[in-house]
Amino acid sequence: MKTQTLDRRIRLLFHSLGLSCLGGAIFLQILVFTDILQRGYFMAVENNPAVLTFEIVLTAFALIYFTFIYQRFIRSIR
């Protein structure tokens, strides 16, 4: 019983973080494309290595999560 509850909480955390990363990526793309449409270019610089590392980790997690959800969806169609 406790194992099921823990498993459910871990899955909830996994999906919450994954969907948040994907939502953040979509929001950022909208901001970038809006800036490109207004100025013709987009330029960003991150000077803080901790923030840059965290962004890279979240991007990698979003890619893994997207692949996981995509494969799960394709397998459910068959």
N, C-alpha and C positions, 0 to 999 in steps of 0.2 A: 504494500500500500504506500509506504513512504517512498519507495523507489519510483513508483508511477508519478507521484506528486513532484518529486525532484526532476524526473525526466520531462514532465510537462512544463515545469518552470524554466528548465534549460532551453527547451524548444521555443518557449515564448520569448525568452531573452534573445535567442538566436534570430528569430524572425523579426522581432522588434528592432534589433540593431541593424539587421540586413535591410529591412524596408526603410528605416531611417537613412541609411547610407544611400540607397537608391533615390529616395526622395530628395536628399541633399544634392546629389549629383544632377538630378533633373533641374532643380532650382538654380544651381550654379550655371548650368548650360543656358538656361533662359537669361540669366544676368549677362553672361558672356556674349550671347548672340544679340541682346539688346544693345550692349556697348559697341559691338561691331557695326550694327546697323546705324547707330548714332555717330560714331567717330570714324568708322572704317577700319579700326584695328582694336586689339585687346592686348594689354600688357600688364603682367602681374609679377611682383617680386616678393619673395618671402625670405626675410633675413633671419628669422628665429629657427634654428635647426630642430628644436623640439617640436614646434608646430609643423614644420615640414615633414618630419618623421611621422608624426601622428596622422597627417593628411595622407601620406603614402600608405600607411598601415590600413587606414579606413578605406582607401581606394582599392587596395588589394582584397580586403574583406568584401567590399561591394562586388568586385568581380567574381570572387568565389561564390558568394551568395546568389548572384544572378545566374551563374552557371548551374548551381544546384537547383534553383527553381525552374530554370529552363529545361534541364534534363528531366526533372520530375514531371513537368507539364507534358513533354514529348512522350514520355513513357506511359502517361495516363491516357493518351489518345489511342495508343495501340490496342 
